[in-house]
Amino acid sequence: MKFFSVLLLSFLGCTAVFAFNQSFLDQSAMSYFTKEDTALFNHAKNIALNDAHDGKKIAWQNPKTGSEGYFIPSNTTLKNGIKCRMLKIYNMAHQVPGEANYKVCRIQGAWKVVA
């Protein structure tokens, strides 16, 4: 019986940690995006990744919600037929800012975040 109690407490503890580890997203700028915000965000992201030169800011804005942001691609490389870029992302929604930098590569026709 003691073994099962320890197992149950361990499982509950892991579940709480898992939930806590993702709770930071609840207050991120993107958590406030509407479907329209997301569409504008994705459209600007595609332009930044597929068409923009390094260092060019591609901005988006939704006047209906006040959400906005931009993308800045940089450090584009082409190795073994695979195009990679650094991508700076900035968003603001409900007066909550969010910023991140990712290395992305075009693999099998789709942009993917890589380490």
C-alpha positions in Angstrom: 0.0 0.0 0.0 2.8 2.4 0.9 4.4 1.8 -2.6 1.1 2.8 -4.3 0.9 6.0 -2.2 4.4 7.0 -3.1 3.7 6.3 -6.7 0.5 8.3 -6.7 2.2 11.3 -5.0 5.1 11.1 -7.5 2.6 11.1 -10.4 0.7 14.1 -9.0 3.9 16.0 -8.3 5.0 15.4 -12.0 1.6 16.6 -13.3 1.8 19.8 -11.2 5.3 20.5 -12.4 4.3 19.9 -16.0 1.4 22.3 -15.7 3.5 24.8 -14.0 6.2 24.6 -16.6 3.7 25.6 -19.3 1.9 28.2 -17.3 4.2 31.0 -18.5 2.4 30.8 -21.8 -0.9 31.9 -20.2 0.4 35.5 -20.0 2.3 35.7 -23.2 1.4 38.2 -25.9 0.4 35.4 -28.3 -2.0 34.0 -25.7 -4.2 37.1 -26.4 -4.2 36.8 -30.2 -7.5 36.5 -32.0 -7.8 34.4 -35.1 -7.3 37.6 -37.1 -4.2 38.5 -35.2 -2.8 35.0 -35.8 -3.5 35.3 -39.6 -1.7 38.7 -39.7 1.2 37.3 -37.7 1.5 34.2 -40.0 1.3 36.3 -43.2 4.1 38.7 -42.0 6.2 35.7 -40.8 5.9 34.1 -44.3 7.0 37.3 -46.0 9.9 37.7 -43.5 11.1 34.1 -44.0 10.5 33.7 -47.8 11.0 37.2 -49.3 12.7 39.7 -46.9 16.4 40.5 -47.1 18.5 40.1 -43.9 17.9 43.0 -41.5 14.6 44.1 -43.1 11.8 44.5 -40.5 8.4 43.1 -41.6 5.7 44.5 -39.4 2.1 43.6 -38.8 -0.7 45.3 -37.0 -4.4 44.7 -36.3 -6.1 48.0 -35.6 -9.2 46.2 -34.4 -7.4 44.6 -31.4 -4.3 46.8 -31.0 -2.1 43.7 -31.4 1.1 44.2 -33.4 4.5 42.9 -34.0 7.4 42.4 -36.4 9.9 40.0 -37.7 13.6 40.6 -38.6 15.4 37.8 -40.5 19.2 37.8 -40.4 22.3 35.6 -40.9 20.9 33.7 -43.9 23.0 30.7 -44.9 22.7 28.0 -47.5 24.4 24.7 -46.9 23.8 21.4 -48.7 20.7 23.0 -50.2 19.1 23.9 -46.9 18.4 27.6 -46.2 18.6 28.7 -42.6 18.0 32.1 -41.0 17.9 33.7 -37.6 14.5 35.2 -37.0 13.8 37.9 -34.3 10.1 38.0 -33.4 8.5 40.8 -31.4 4.8 40.8 -30.5 2.5 43.1 -28.3 -1.1 42.2 -27.4 -3.1 43.5 -24.5 -0.1 45.6 -23.5 1.9 42.4 -23.0 5.2 42.3 -24.9 6.9 39.2 -26.2 10.3 38.8 -27.9 12.3 35.8 -29.1 15.0 34.8 -31.4 15.1 31.5 -33.3 17.2 29.7 -35.8 14.9 28.4 -38.5 15.7 26.2 -41.6 13.6 25.4 -44.6 13.4 21.6 -44.4 11.3 19.6 -46.9 9.4 22.8 -47.9 8.6 24.0 -44.4 10.3 26.4 -42.0 11.3 24.6 -38.8 12.9 25.8 -35.6 16.3 24.1 -35.1 18.8 24.1 -32.3 
